[in-house]
Amino acid sequence: MQNKASLEEENEQTTLLNWSGTHSVTLDANNLFEPESIEELEKIMQHCEKNNIKLRPIGSCLSPNGIGFESGGMVSLINLNEVLEVDEVNRTVRVQAGCRVSELLDELRKYNLTLPNLASIAEQQMGGIVQVGAHGTGKNIPPIDEFVTEMKLLTAGLGEITLNQSNSPLLFNLCKVGLGCFGIVTEVTMKCIPTHNLKEHTFVLTRKQAVDKLDHLLDNHKHVRYMWIPYEDTVVVVTNDPTTDPITGQTTSVQETDRFQPLVKLLTELKPHEKDTFQSMGFGDLRDTILHSSDALNVEIVKQCNKAEAQFWKLSEGYTVKPSDKLLQFDCGGQQWVYEVCFPTGTLQQNNGNDMKFMYDLLNSIETSNIPAPAPIEQRWSASSSSYMSPAFDSKREQIFSWVGVIMYLPNQIPDDENNLSTRNNIAQVFRNKYCPLVNHVGKSYNAVSHWAKLEMPQTDEELKELHQSLNQKYPVELFNLVRFITDPMNLLSNDIVNVSFGSPSDHTFLNFL
């Protein structure tokens, strides 16, 4: 996986790509700003206001939907990445928004502190991971934005503002997950917890067992993750719990190389003349090579690959012990299309079972529609968030939320290769026009909404109508637009996906709100 954007300059034009190469933006190189100080950032904002230049905040370009892209102009805080203060007594850290999660973890380790939860990777910038409402997994652990205790934003309409729960609770809870629309986040202060090891247990259940055991697993393990395998009666379960045990490698019942043999065997059958190269491949490379061995959308190949993957995970059952910040990250695979939705599934005291009903509905729809859906369909859980724009927002803080993500893998881009480009385009068409609408159709009955970093631009008028209905039902859209107009009256910080989703704020926003 690429950990940062690709960048090319031609004729004073700059092209940025997200890490999957699924979204890109080309802009005037002079309008990609990388300030080295807050004072310089203030001057850039003044310059953009005066000249009506867009100033969309961009982080590490990791978001699958390119939510930070804007061809009119962008600003990166990559140079504003300092850890400003670690408070060991109160267990908080104040950090500039351009600091990568991985950089922050390295610094916190010196104080025997770490972050309470992580998303699947740690190369996001701190401003970005908060603004899009990223999450980890754990029934009693909220999304990452809930651990923010204070934040600073540089706004066009109000200048620099400092927000916390005491001085402005409404603005604080609105702006924590602000999608980069209210101001440029320059600093965040986060809660921390002591460093600790986690014991990870990986094991395989049938679908029925996964349903029957879920409540027990959620109640008895700090972190729980399900990986459902389409077309197979297999659910891979990964649990993580604090332990005083020493760090160990992965312990399984078979030799390390034997775990890969189901995939190697299938790939050898598909490409017998290349069998000598397969034994040295890792899991992700084996899966990608199988899926792209012929027609990437061949449902029968996908089924065979999923079957081999189910066998791989059965051979991989076992335990490992590592520091929490090492185990809560995991390999996301190569270039890919991903989509993720979030929905409530009862309360912390009583899961209503919607998480399992959703999965059965989704798998049934995939399998009856013959969607070429590779593994895994990942399912995680979280407690609620107090951030109004979080998919997991709950004013009473009682609900539990389930997050479900689907995926299609892409062959790596090959410049000037028409077959490669055609394959990638075909996968994109099936994913966006068939798979995602199927997920949304199933999700309507469960009040599911998209993860902000994975929301795609509507393809039809009907999709746009459904998006607006969903957003207005879930979020305080009029308040969102009102504060957008106050903090960013020229709408410099937004982009197409934000404006399509919420409209462009104007002075009419006041009348609409009133």
N, C-alpha and C positions, 0 to 999 in steps of 0.2 A: 504493500500500500504506500502511495506517495504521502508524505507527511506535510508537504507544503505545495502551494500552487506552482504550476509550470508558468514561466514568463518568457515571452518573446517580444522583441521590439523590431518593427519594420516600419520605415518611413514615419518615425515618431509616433507609431501606434503601439500600444501595449495590449497583449492578449493574456488573460488569466483563465485558467481552467480549474475546476474543482478536482478533488483527488481521484474521482472516478472518471473524469473526462466526459461526464454527461452534460455538463453545463459550462459555458464559457462566456466571456464578455471581452469586447475590444473597445478600447477608449484611447483618447489622446493621452500620450505619455505624460504630458504636463499636468493632467488632471488626476493622476494617481499620486496622492500625497502621503509622505512618510515622515511626519514631524519627529524631531529629536527632543522636544521639550513641550511642556504644557503651553508655555508662552508662544512657541511657534504654532502650535495647534490653534490657539486663539486667533493668531494672525491669519491662518488659513481659513478659518471660519468667516472672519470678517471679509476676506478677499472673495470667498464664494458667495456670501450674501450680496456684496456690492456688484458682482458680475453675474449673479444668478446661475452659478455653477453647482451642480449636484455634489453632495458630499456624503455618500452612503458609507457607513462604517463597515469595514471588511476585517474579518479575523484571519484564521489560518486557511480559509477556503476549503474547509472540510465538509461543510453542510452539503448533503446529497442534492439539494435543490438549488444550490447557489443563491441562497437568500440574501447574501451580502453583495451581490453583483449589481452594478448600475453603470451603464455605458457613459452617462453624463459626467461622472466623477466619483471617486472613492477615496477614503482615507484609511490607512493602516497604522495601527499603534504598535507595530512590531518593535520599534525602538524604545517604546515606553513600557518596559518589561521588568521593572525593579520590584523586588520584595521590600516594601518600605518599613514595615514594623511587624515583629512577632511578639505578641503579648503572652508569655508563658503562663502567667497567673490566671488570666481570663480565657486562655486558649482561643485566641483570635489571631488573624493575620490580616494586615493591610497591604494590598498589592496593586500595582498598576495593571490596567486592563489588558495590556499587550503581553503580559507574562503567560507563557504556556503552562498548562496544568502540570506537565512533567517537570518543568523548571521549578515550579512552586513546591511540588512534592520533594524534590531534591533538597531544597532549602529547609523545608519544615523538618525533614529527617534529622537535621543537625540539632533540633530542639526536642527530639522524640515526639513529634506531633505529625499528624496527617489529616487529610480531609475526611469527613464522615462518610462520603460515598463518592463514587466515580461513575462516569459513563464508560462505554466499552473501550474507548481509546483516551489517551491523555495528551494529545497534541493540539487540542483546542486552546485558544487564548481565553483567559479568565472572563473578559468582558463578553465574549461570544457564547461561552458555555452557559452563562447565566441568562443572557438575553433571549436565547431560543428555548429555554425551559428544559435543558437536558436532564437526564435522570439515570439512576442505576437500578438496582432491584433490592427489594426487601419490604415486607408488609408494613413494617413500622418506620420505614425510612422515607422521608419526602424527597421530591426532586431537589436538585442542587441549589436552585434559587432560594429555597427555604432557609439555607444556611447563611445567607447574606444578612449581615446586621447593619450595614451602612454602605452607601454608594455615592460617588460623585459623578455628575454629568455636566458636560459643557453644552449648553443649549444656545440656539440662535435667538430665542425670544426672551429668556430670563437670565442669560449669562451662565456662570457656573453655579450649580446648586448642589447642596449636600442633603441627602435624604436618609432618614431612618424611621423606625417605628414610633419614636417619641415626637420628633419635630413635624412630621407630615405623613401620618400613616396611610392616608388615601393615595397620595402620590407615590409613596414608597412601594406600596403593594401593587400599584399599577405599573410602575417603571421597572421593577425587578425583572419581569419578563416583558421588555418593551420593544423587542424586535428591532432595536436600533433606531426607532422612529421618534423618540422624544429628545434625545440628545446623544452626544458621544460619551459613552461611559469611559471615564478616565481612571477611576479607582474603585475597588470593591474591598470591603472588610468581611471576612468569612469566619465562621465558627470552625474550630479544629477539635480533634480528639487525639488521645495518646496513640502512638504507633503500636501495632499489634500484629501478630501472625494470624492467618486464617488457615483452617483445615478445609480443603476442598474435596468433596466427594462427588464423583461422577458415576452415574449408574443409569440403567435402561429399564423403562416400564412399558407395559402395553398402554393403549389409550384408556381403557377402562381403569387400569391401576392408577394412571395419572390423575383421573378424575376422583377416584376413591381416596387417594392418599393426599390430595392437594391441601386440604385444611390442616391436616397434621403437619405437613412439611412447612407451610407458611407460619404456623404457630411455634414450631420448634427449631427453626433455622433462621439465622439473621438475614441471609441472602439466599434466594431461590430463583433459579432460571430453568425454564422448560424450552426444549428445542424439539418441535414436532416435525416428523418426516412425512411429507405427503406420499400417498400411495403405499405406505408401510404402517403396520400396527406397532409403531415404535415412537416413544417419547424419551429423549435424553434429558436427564435431570442433573443439574449442577447445584449443589448446596455449598455455602461457605459459612463457617462459624469461628469465632475467636478461640484461640487455643494457646496454651503455654508450651506446646510441643515444639521441638526444634525444627528448623527448615529441612525439608526432605525433597528429593525428586519424586516423580510420579511412580507410584507402585501399582502395577497391574498383574494379572495372572499369566500374562504372556510376555514374550520378549518384545522389545520396542519395535523391531522391524516386522514382526509377525502381525502387528495391528494393521499394517497397511496392505496386507496381502489380498483382501477382498477387492480393493480398488486396483491393485496391480494386476490381479487376475482378469478383471473386466477389461482393463485398458489393453492388456496383452491380446485378448480376444478381438478387440476392436482394431488394434494397430499392431499386428504380430511382427511386422518388419522392424519395429522400433523398440522391441521389448527390452533390449539391453539398457535403455536409458531410464526405464521406469523405476528400477530398484533404488535409485538415489533420490527420488522425488519425495517431498513432504506431502502431507495430507492435502493442503490447499492446491498445490500444483497438480496432484493426481486428479482431484475433482475437476479442476478447470480443464485439464487436458481431455478428460472423458467427455465433459459437456460440450466441448468444442471440437470433438474428433470428427464430426460430420455436420449435419444440420443442427445448429444450436437450439432449435425449437422442436426437435424431434422428441415427442412425448415418450416414446418407448426407450430412447436412450436416457432421458431424465429418470424414468422409472427404474431402469437398471442401475443407474448411478445412485439413486436414493436407497435402493436395496443394498448395494455394496457399502454405502455410508452407514446404514443401520448396523450392518455386521461389524464395521470398523468400531463403532461406538460400543457395541457389546464387548468387543475385545479390549476396549479402553477403560472399562470399569475399574475404579480404584481411587486412591487418595493421593493428595499432595499437600504440603505445608509450605507457605511462602508469606512474606509480608503482605498486608492487605492491599497496598497500592500496586502490587505485582499481580495478584490474583483477580482483582476486580476489573482489570483490563483483559481483553482477550483478542485473539486474531480474528479480524473481520473478513479476511479473505482478500481477493484481488479486486479489480475494477468491477463495479456492480451498479445496478439500479436497486434502490431500496425504498420502501414505503412503510410507514408506521402509524398506527392509530392508538388512541387512548380512550378508555371508557370506564365508568364506575362499575364496581361489582360488589355492591353491598357496603357494609360498615366494617370497621376494625373488629367489632365484636361478632359480626355475623355476615360471612360471605354469602351473597344470594345465588351464587352459582353461575352468574352471567359470563364469567371468564371461560368456564368450560363449555357452556352452551354456545358461545360465540365461536370457539375453536371447532366444535363439531359442525356448526353451520358452515363455517368457512371451509373446512376440509371437505365436507360433502359437496359444496359448490365447486371447489377446485376439481374434485375427482369426477363429478358428473359432467363438468364442462370440458374435461380433458385439457386443463391448463398445464403447460410444461413447467410446473413449479418445482424447482430444486429445493433441497434442504439447506438450512433449516427454516421453519417458521418459528421465530423466536418470541417467547412470551416472558415478560417480566412484570413485576408488581411494585407499587409504591404507595406510601401514605399520601395524604392530600397536601396541597400547597395553599398558602395564603395569598399568592400572587394572582391577581384577577385574570391575567391573560395566560395563565398556565393551563394546559389541558387537564391537569389534575386539581384545579381550583375547587375548593369546597369551603364555604363560609363557616360552616359548623365544625370543620376539621374532624369529621367522623368517618368519612368514606375511605374505602380502599379502591385503588385504580389498577387496571390491567393495561399493559402496553404490548401490542402485537405488531411484529414487523415481518414483512415478506420481502423476497429478494429474487433477482435474476442476475447471474454472473455474465460479465462481458469479456470477450477476448481482449487482450491488451491492444491498444491502438498501434497500428503500423502505418506510418506516414505514406501517403500516395498509393496505398493498396486498396483498390476499389472493392475487392471481395471482403476485406476486413471491414471497410466502412459500411458496406451493404449488410453484413452480418450484425454489426452493432446497431444499425438503424432498424433492422427487422426486430431485434430483441427489444429495442426501445418502444417500437410500435405495439408489440404484444403486451409489454409490461404496462404502458400508459393507457392503452385503449381497451384492454381486456382485464388484466390482472387487478390493477388499481380500482377500476369501477366495480369489479366483483367484490373487492374488500369493502368499498364504501357502501355497496348495496347491502351486504350482510351487516355492516356496522350501523346502518340507520336504525335498526330495531334496538340497538344498545346505546344510542346517543354517543357514538364514537366520533372523535375529532382527530384530525391529523396532528402529528408532531410538527412543530413549526419549521424545523430544519428539513422536513421531508414533504411538505405541502407542495404539490405541483400546480402549475397554471392550468385552469380549467380548459378543456379541449372543445367543449360545446356550450351552447346557451343553457342547456338543461343542467350541465355540470356546474356552471356559474350560478344558476338559480339555487341549486342544492347547496353549494358552498355558502352563499349568502344566508340562506335559511339556517344552516348549521352554525355559522358564526354568530348570528343574531340570537340564536337560542342559547348558546353557551356563554358568550362573552358580553361585557358592557361596551358594545361597539360605539355608541354615541359618546360615552365618557372618553373612550380611547381617542376618538376623532377630535373631541373638544380639547383634550390636553395636547394632542398633536398640533392643533392650530395655535395654541398658546405658546408652546415651546419651540415650534418650528413653523412659523407663519408662512414661509415661502415654500414649505414642503421640500426642502433640500435633502433631507435624510432618507426619504422613502425611495422605493423603486417600483417597477411594474407589478410584481407579485403582491406587494403591500397595497398599492393603489387599486388593483383589481379586486382584492379581497375586501378592502374597507372603504374604497372611494378616496378621493383627494379632499382633505379638509379645507374648508373655506370659512368665510364669515357666516355662511348659512348654518355652519355647525352649531353656533350659539343658539339659533332659533330652533334647530332640530332638537337640541338637548333640552331646551326649556319647554 
